Amino acid sequence: MSKLEKEIYALEQSHLQPDVRVSQQKLKGVLDEEFYEFGSSGRIWRRSDYKEDHSLTPDLMDITDFIMHELGPEAVLTTYHIYNRTTGKKSLRSSVWKKRPEGWKLFFHQGTGANSE
Protein backbone atom coordinates (compact mmCIF):
# COMPACT_ATOMS: atom_id res chain seq x y z
CA MET A 1 0.00 0.00 0.00
CA SER A 2 1.27 3.48 -0.84
CA LYS A 3 1.55 6.20 1.81
CA LEU A 4 -1.60 7.86 0.46
CA GLU A 5 -3.53 4.57 0.46
CA LYS A 6 -2.54 3.95 4.08
CA GLU A 7 -3.64 7.47 5.04
CA ILE A 8 -7.02 7.15 3.31
CA TYR A 9 -7.57 3.62 4.68
CA ALA A 10 -6.96 4.96 8.20
CA LEU A 11 -9.47 7.74 7.54
CA GLU A 12 -12.05 5.22 6.30
CA GLN A 13 -11.55 3.20 9.46
CA SER A 14 -11.77 6.32 11.63
CA HIS A 15 -15.33 7.27 10.69
CA LEU A 16 -16.51 3.69 11.31
CA GLN A 17 -15.28 3.68 14.93
CA PRO A 18 -18.09 3.64 17.50
CA ASP A 19 -16.75 6.69 19.38
CA VAL A 20 -16.69 8.75 16.17
CA ARG A 21 -20.09 7.54 14.97
CA VAL A 22 -21.80 8.80 18.13
CA SER A 23 -20.00 12.16 18.36
CA GLN A 24 -21.15 15.16 16.38
CA GLN A 25 -17.81 16.87 17.03
CA LYS A 26 -15.70 13.92 15.86
CA LEU A 27 -17.87 13.37 12.77
CA LYS A 28 -17.47 17.01 11.80
CA GLY A 29 -13.70 16.48 11.93
CA VAL A 30 -14.03 13.81 9.21
CA LEU A 31 -16.90 15.11 7.06
CA ASP A 32 -16.43 17.79 4.43
CA GLU A 33 -18.64 20.89 4.63
CA GLU A 34 -20.34 19.69 1.42
CA PHE A 35 -20.65 16.04 2.55
CA TYR A 36 -23.58 13.97 1.39
CA GLU A 37 -24.39 10.27 1.52
CA PHE A 38 -26.71 7.84 -0.20
CA GLY A 39 -27.57 5.60 2.74
CA SER A 40 -28.42 1.94 2.45
CA SER A 41 -31.88 2.93 3.74
CA GLY A 42 -32.41 4.97 0.58
CA ARG A 43 -32.19 8.23 2.49
CA ILE A 44 -29.89 11.05 1.42
CA TRP A 45 -27.87 12.47 4.32
CA ARG A 46 -25.96 15.76 4.49
CA ARG A 47 -23.42 16.93 7.04
CA SER A 48 -26.04 19.23 8.54
CA ASP A 49 -28.20 16.17 9.38
CA TYR A 50 -25.70 15.14 12.06
CA LYS A 51 -26.79 17.76 14.60
CA GLU A 52 -26.93 15.68 17.75
CA ASP A 53 -24.61 13.21 19.42
CA HIS A 54 -25.55 9.56 18.78
CA SER A 55 -26.50 10.33 15.20
CA LEU A 56 -25.21 6.94 13.99
CA THR A 57 -25.28 3.50 15.57
CA PRO A 58 -22.05 2.56 17.38
CA ASP A 59 -21.74 -0.79 15.56
CA LEU A 60 -18.48 -2.71 15.27
CA MET A 61 -17.42 -3.00 11.62
CA ASP A 62 -14.62 -4.60 9.64
CA ILE A 63 -13.33 -3.40 6.25
CA THR A 64 -12.26 -5.90 3.58
CA ASP A 65 -11.41 -5.68 -0.12
CA PHE A 66 -10.27 -2.05 0.17
CA ILE A 67 -9.31 -0.39 -3.12
CA MET A 68 -8.35 3.25 -3.70
CA HIS A 69 -8.38 5.04 -7.06
CA GLU A 70 -6.82 8.46 -7.48
CA LEU A 71 -9.24 10.75 -9.32
CA GLY A 72 -6.72 13.59 -9.43
CA PRO A 73 -4.20 15.27 -7.13
CA GLU A 74 -6.91 16.31 -4.67
CA ALA A 75 -9.56 13.57 -4.86
CA VAL A 76 -9.69 9.80 -4.38
CA LEU A 77 -12.39 7.15 -4.66
CA THR A 78 -12.42 4.19 -2.31
CA THR A 79 -14.47 1.02 -2.56
CA TYR A 80 -14.63 -1.73 0.03
CA HIS A 81 -16.83 -4.26 1.80
CA ILE A 82 -18.08 -3.90 5.36
CA TYR A 83 -19.01 -6.68 7.72
CA ASN A 84 -21.06 -5.26 10.58
CA ARG A 85 -20.20 -7.49 13.54
CA THR A 86 -23.02 -6.00 15.61
CA THR A 87 -25.84 -6.75 13.15
CA GLY A 88 -24.25 -9.54 11.09
CA LYS A 89 -25.00 -7.61 7.88
CA LYS A 90 -22.70 -7.03 4.93
CA SER A 91 -22.58 -3.96 2.72
CA LEU A 92 -20.66 -2.51 -0.19
CA ARG A 93 -19.23 0.96 0.37
CA SER A 94 -17.78 3.73 -1.73
CA SER A 95 -16.37 7.10 -0.70
CA VAL A 96 -14.94 10.15 -2.35
CA TRP A 97 -12.33 12.01 -0.31
CA LYS A 98 -11.24 15.55 -1.18
CA LYS A 99 -8.02 17.18 -0.08
CA ARG A 100 -8.77 20.40 1.77
CA PRO A 101 -6.37 22.90 3.42
CA GLU A 102 -6.95 21.15 6.77
CA GLY A 103 -6.45 17.65 5.29
CA TRP A 104 -8.51 14.94 3.59
CA LYS A 105 -12.26 15.20 4.16
CA LEU A 106 -15.06 12.75 3.33
CA PHE A 107 -17.05 14.41 0.53
CA PHE A 108 -19.37 11.58 -0.57
CA HIS A 109 -20.27 8.15 0.80
CA GLN A 110 -22.61 5.37 -0.30
CA GLY A 111 -23.60 2.18 1.46
CA THR A 112 -25.42 -0.61 -0.36
CA GLY A 113 -26.71 -3.76 1.31
CA ALA A 114 -25.08 -6.97 0.10
CA ASN A 115 -26.17 -10.59 0.07
CA SER A 116 -24.82 -12.78 2.86
CA GLU A 117 -23.29 -15.14 0.30
N, C-alpha and C positions, 0 to 999 in steps of 0.2 A: 504494500500500500504506500502511495506517495504521502508526503507530509500534508498536502491539502486534503487528501482522502481521509487521513487519520483525524485531522481537525474537524472535518464535516461529519464524519462518523461519530465522533465524540459529541458534537452538537446534536445530532439526531438522537443519540442516547440520552442526552441531558433533558430534552423536553418530554421524554417518556418516563422519567423518574417520578415516583409518587409525590415527593416533596415539592417538585416543580409543578406538577399537574394540579395541585391543590392551592397554589400560591399565586395570586394575581400579580404580585410584585416580581416573582421569579419568572413567570410566563412573559411578562412585558420585557424582561431582559433578553428573551429569546426571539419573540415575535416582532417582525417588522411593523412599522406604523401602518403600512398598507396591507397587512396580512389578511388572507382569506383562506377558507378551507371548504372543500366539499366533503362533508362528513359521511360516514357509512350509513347514517340514518336517512340521508337524502337532504339534510339541512345544510344551508350555507352559513358558515360562521365567519365573523370578522373579529379583528382584535378588540374592538369596542364591546363585543358580546361577553368578554371575560372581565366583568366588572366586580365580581365578588370572589372571595376566597372559596375554595372547593368547587370551582367551575368545571373541573373534569374529575373523573373517577380515579382514585389512586391505585389503579391496577398494576400488577407486576407483569412486565412485558420483555420478551426476548426478540432481538433483531437477527434475522438470517438472510442470506442471499443479497447482501448489500452491494449495490453498484452505484458508482458516481460517474456522471458525464459532465464535462465542462461545456457550458453553453457560450462561454466567452470569458474574458478576464475577470468579470465581476458577477458571474452567475453560474450556478451549478444545479443539475438535476440529480436527485437520488431516487433510487427505487429499491425496495426491500420487502421482506415478509416479516410479519409480526406474529408471534404466538403469545396470546394473552394468558398467562399462567393463572390468573384470578378467575377468568370466565371459561377458559378452555377453548376460546374461539381463535381462529386464524384470520388474518387480513393481509391484503396487499397494500403497500403504501408508496406514495411518491411525494417528493418535496422539491420546491425550488428555493434555493438560498441565494440571497443577494449580498454582495459585499458593500457595506456602508462604512462611513468614517469611523464608527465605533466598533466595527467588526462585522462578521457574517450574521445575517438576520434571516429568519424563516419568513419567506414572502408568500408561499403557497404550499398547501398540503392537501392530500386526498387519501382517504381510507376507503377501501372496498372490501367487503366481506368475501371470504374465500371458502371453498369447500374444505371439509375436514380431511379429504383424501390426500 
